[in-house]
Amino acid sequence: MIVVLYGLIVSVLGAFGAILLKKGAVKWSFRRPFNLFLAAGGILYVFATIFFVAGLKIAPLSFLFPFTALLYVFASLLGIFLLKEKWSSLKIIGLVCIVVGVLFVSLGKI
């Protein structure tokens, strides 16, 4: 079950990385290509990759990789709550489908 934790950590770190990249992109320009939000988002992606590789050491790719799909779920929810992005019932249904798909693909292998 530690692999499930690794998968969730990868997804959460990646989602927060995406939020920081979005915040950095708003301030980005060719004249000022660097800002702290972009750097922090990139660092979180690096840490997510480290956890992913650590998880691959103890679990098959076919088990761990579907958890990366949860990144879409976490990033969408963070976008809604932290960035005040719009949501719809169709988006929520799509996110639920992703979660159900991850459960079918990954947890069915336990």
LOTOR-652968 format. One record per residue (C-alpha): z, y, x. Coordinates in steps of 0.1 Angstrom, whole numbers, padded with zeros to 4 digits, always signed. Layout:
% residues N
ZYX;...
This chain:
% residues 110
+0000+0000+0000;+0003+0023+0030;-0035+0025+0029;-0034+0040-0005;-0011+0067+0009;-0036+0073+0037;-0064+0076+0012;-0044+0101-0009;-0035+0121+0022;-0071+0123+0032;-0081+0135-0002;-0054+0161-0005;-0059+0175+0030;-0097+0176+0023;-0091+0194-0010;-0069+0221+0005;-0094+0224+0034;-0121+0231+0008;-0100+0257-0009;-0094+0275+0024;-0131+0273+0033;-0139+0288-0001;-0114+0317+0005;-0129+0321+0040;-0165+0321+0027;-0157+0351+0005;-0148+0371+0036;-0175+0356+0058;-0205+0375+0071;-0229+0372+0100;-0212+0401+0116;-0178+0385+0112;-0184+0348+0113;-0148+0338+0120;-0117+0342+0099;-0084+0324+0096;-0092+0308+0063;-0123+0292+0078;-0103+0280+0108;-0075+0266+0087;-0099+0248+0064;-0117+0233+0094;-0084+0222+0109;-0073+0205+0076;-0107+0186+0076;-0100+0174+0112;-0065+0162+0101;-0081+0145+0071;-0105+0127+0094;-0077+0116+0117;-0059+0100+0087;-0091+0084+0075;-0097+0068+0109;-0061+0056+0111;-0065+0041+0076;-0097+0024+0088;-0078+0007+0115;-0057-0012+0089;-0080-0015+0059;-0116-0023+0051;-0140+0006+0046;-0149-0007+0011;-0112-0002+0002;-0105+0031+0018;-0137+0050+0014;-0136+0053-0025;-0104+0073-0021;-0125+0101-0006;-0140+0106-0040;-0105+0118-0051;-0112+0148-0029;-0135+0161-0057;-0107+0157-0082;-0080+0174-0062;-0104+0202-0051;-0115+0208-0087;-0080+0210-0099;-0069+0233-0070;-0099+0255-0078;-0089+0258-0114;-0052+0265-0106;-0054+0284-0073;-0088+0302-0075;-0088+0306-0113;-0121+0289-0117;-0134+0280-0151;-0130+0245-0165;-0144+0227-0194;-0137+0195-0213;-0169+0180-0197;-0155+0188-0162;-0122+0171-0171;-0140+0141-0185;-0160+0138-0152;-0128+0140-0131;-0112+0113-0152;-0143+0091-0147;-0139+0096-0109;-0103+0085-0110;-0111+0055-0131;-0140+0046-0108;-0117+0048-0077;-0092+0025-0095;-0119+0000-0103;-0135+0000-0069;-0105+0002-0046;-0075-0011-0064;-0094-0041-0077;-0095-0053-0041;-0057-0055-0037;
